[in-house]
Amino acid sequence: MRDKTASSKSTILEAGFDLLSRNPGASLAEIAAHAGVGRATLHRHFTGRADLVAEMALVASSELNAAVDAAVQDAPTYAEGLRVAFRAMLPLAQRYMFLGTEPVEQDPRVAATYAAETAELYSDIDAAKAEGAFDTDVPTAWIAQAYENLLYASWAMVAAEEATPNQAADLAWRTLTTGLKPTEKHHDT
């Protein structure tokens, strides 16, 4: 027998991702209607918008981590792992972009999840520094902020259809590692 409660919660979450990714100001009533459930059913699962969006942030974090873990499993270096992580995350841009404007970190579960992810990013950046990928004089916190902000900028480019996920990932990595100077062109003689 199918667990109807879990099914309706999952349906509400998916409706939330679908609707909020297109209309970040959508109401709970609109999300319930989009999910094909009544408001009472929505409120059995979520106490309000903040609770729903926090749960969505946790789902997003889990999905992003799974995509990154799969992408980096064969990366030969930490720097390459950071590069391919951009490529793994960007196809999910449309689904999660709206979360960047929500105060989800006020939820202790989300704050703890984000803190653990930040600690892992710092560790990966430190390992990439040890490999020579980043200047050891640049604080890890600065590189992490740059990485996260370039990810957000990349998501915005993809959402605006100004770049494909791979183009945005490559531009983000180039910006992080070499800046925006023109690349040296090699000419065959």
C-alpha positions as CSV (number, residue, x, y, z in Angstrom):
1,M,0.0,0.0,0.0
2,R,1.3,3.4,-0.9
3,D,2.0,6.0,1.8
4,K,-0.5,8.7,0.9
5,T,0.9,11.1,3.5
6,A,4.5,10.9,2.1
7,S,3.1,11.1,-1.4
8,S,1.1,14.2,-0.8
9,K,4.1,15.9,0.9
10,S,6.3,15.0,-2.0
11,T,3.7,16.3,-4.4
12,I,3.5,19.6,-2.5
13,L,7.3,20.0,-2.5
14,E,7.5,19.3,-6.3
15,A,4.6,21.8,-6.9
16,G,6.5,24.3,-4.8
17,F,9.7,23.9,-6.8
18,D,7.7,24.1,-10.1
19,L,5.6,27.1,-9.2
20,L,8.2,29.1,-7.1
21,S,10.9,28.7,-9.8
22,R,8.5,30.5,-12.2
23,N,6.8,32.8,-9.6
24,P,8.8,33.4,-6.4
25,G,5.9,35.3,-4.9
26,A,3.4,32.5,-5.3
27,S,1.1,32.0,-2.3
28,L,0.6,28.8,-0.3
29,A,-3.0,28.6,-1.8
30,E,-1.5,28.7,-5.3
31,I,1.1,26.0,-4.4
32,A,-1.7,23.8,-2.9
33,A,-3.8,24.2,-6.0
34,H,-0.8,23.5,-8.2
35,A,-0.2,20.3,-6.2
36,G,-3.8,19.3,-6.5
37,V,-4.4,19.3,-2.7
38,G,-6.4,21.5,-0.4
39,R,-4.9,24.1,1.9
40,A,-5.7,21.8,4.9
41,T,-3.5,19.1,3.4
42,L,-0.7,21.5,2.8
43,H,-0.9,22.8,6.4
44,R,-0.8,19.2,7.7
45,H,2.7,18.9,6.2
46,F,3.9,22.5,6.6
47,T,3.1,25.1,9.2
48,G,3.5,27.9,6.8
49,R,5.6,29.3,3.9
50,A,8.8,29.4,5.9
51,D,8.5,25.8,6.9
52,L,7.7,24.7,3.3
53,V,10.6,26.7,1.8
54,A,13.0,25.4,4.5
55,E,12.0,21.9,3.6
56,M,12.6,22.7,-0.1
57,A,16.0,24.1,0.8
58,L,16.9,20.8,2.5
59,V,15.7,18.8,-0.5
60,A,17.7,21.1,-2.8
61,S,20.8,20.6,-0.7
62,S,20.4,16.9,-0.8
63,E,19.8,16.9,-4.6
64,L,22.8,19.2,-5.2
65,N,25.1,17.1,-3.0
66,A,24.1,14.0,-4.9
67,A,24.8,15.6,-8.2
68,V,28.1,16.9,-7.1
69,D,29.1,13.6,-5.4
70,A,28.4,11.8,-8.6
71,A,30.3,14.3,-10.7
72,V,33.5,14.5,-8.6
73,Q,33.9,10.8,-7.7
74,D,36.6,10.4,-10.5
75,A,38.1,13.9,-10.2
76,P,41.9,13.4,-10.0
77,T,42.4,16.6,-7.9
78,Y,40.5,18.8,-5.6
79,A,40.7,21.7,-8.1
80,E,39.2,19.5,-10.8
81,G,36.5,18.5,-8.3
82,L,35.6,22.1,-7.7
83,R,35.5,22.7,-11.4
84,V,33.3,19.8,-12.2
85,A,31.0,20.7,-9.3
86,F,30.1,23.9,-11.1
87,R,29.0,21.8,-14.1
88,A,27.0,19.4,-11.9
89,M,25.1,22.2,-10.1
90,L,24.2,24.5,-13.0
91,P,21.7,22.2,-14.7
92,L,19.6,22.5,-11.5
93,A,19.6,26.3,-11.7
94,Q,16.0,26.8,-12.7
95,R,14.8,24.5,-10.0
96,Y,16.6,26.3,-7.1
97,M,17.3,29.9,-8.2
98,F,14.4,31.3,-6.1
99,L,15.9,29.9,-2.8
100,G,18.6,32.6,-3.1
101,T,16.0,35.2,-2.1
102,E,14.4,33.3,0.7
103,P,15.5,33.6,4.3
104,V,15.9,29.9,4.7
105,E,19.0,30.1,6.9
106,Q,16.7,31.2,9.8
107,D,15.6,27.5,10.0
108,P,18.1,25.7,12.3
109,R,18.1,22.6,10.1
110,V,19.0,24.6,7.1
111,A,21.6,26.6,8.9
112,A,23.2,23.4,10.2
113,T,23.2,21.9,6.7
114,Y,24.6,25.0,5.1
115,A,27.3,25.2,7.9
116,A,28.4,21.6,7.1
117,E,28.5,22.3,3.3
118,T,30.5,25.5,3.9
119,A,33.0,23.5,6.1
120,E,33.3,20.9,3.3
121,L,33.9,23.7,0.7
122,Y,36.6,25.3,2.9
123,S,38.3,21.9,3.2
124,D,38.2,21.3,-0.5
125,I,39.5,24.8,-1.2
126,D,42.4,24.2,1.3
127,A,43.2,21.0,-0.4
128,A,43.2,22.7,-3.8
129,K,45.5,25.4,-2.4
130,A,47.9,22.6,-1.3
131,E,47.8,21.4,-4.9
132,G,48.8,24.9,-6.1
133,A,45.4,25.7,-7.7
134,F,44.9,28.9,-5.6
135,D,47.3,31.4,-4.0
136,T,47.9,30.4,-0.4
137,D,48.0,34.1,0.6
138,V,44.3,34.5,-0.4
139,P,42.0,33.6,2.5
140,T,40.0,30.5,2.1
141,A,36.9,32.4,3.1
142,W,37.4,34.8,0.2
143,I,37.8,32.0,-2.3
144,A,34.6,30.3,-0.9
145,Q,32.6,33.5,-1.2
146,A,33.8,34.0,-4.7
147,Y,32.9,30.4,-5.6
148,E,29.4,30.7,-4.2
149,N,28.8,34.1,-5.7
150,L,30.0,32.9,-9.1
151,L,27.7,29.9,-8.8
152,Y,24.8,32.3,-8.1
153,A,25.8,34.5,-11.1
154,S,26.0,31.5,-13.3
155,W,22.5,30.4,-12.2
156,A,21.3,33.9,-13.1
157,M,22.9,33.7,-16.5
158,V,21.3,30.2,-17.2
159,A,17.9,31.4,-15.9
160,A,18.1,34.4,-18.2
161,E,19.0,32.1,-21.1
162,E,22.2,34.1,-21.6
163,A,24.4,31.0,-21.3
164,T,24.1,27.3,-21.2
165,P,24.9,25.5,-18.0
166,N,28.3,24.4,-19.3
167,Q,29.1,27.8,-20.7
168,A,28.3,29.4,-17.4
169,A,30.3,26.8,-15.5
170,D,33.3,27.3,-17.7
171,L,33.0,31.1,-17.3
172,A,32.7,30.8,-13.6
173,W,35.7,28.6,-13.3
174,R,37.8,30.8,-15.6
175,T,36.8,33.9,-13.5
176,L,37.7,32.1,-10.3
177,T,41.0,30.8,-11.4
178,T,42.4,33.3,-14.0
179,G,40.2,36.3,-13.8
180,L,38.8,38.1,-16.7
181,K,42.0,39.0,-18.7
182,P,42.0,37.9,-22.3
183,T,43.2,34.4,-22.9
184,E,46.4,34.0,-24.8
185,K,45.7,32.9,-28.3
186,H,48.0,30.3,-29.8
187,H,48.7,30.5,-33.5
188,D,50.1,27.7,-35.5
189,T,53.0,28.7,-37.8
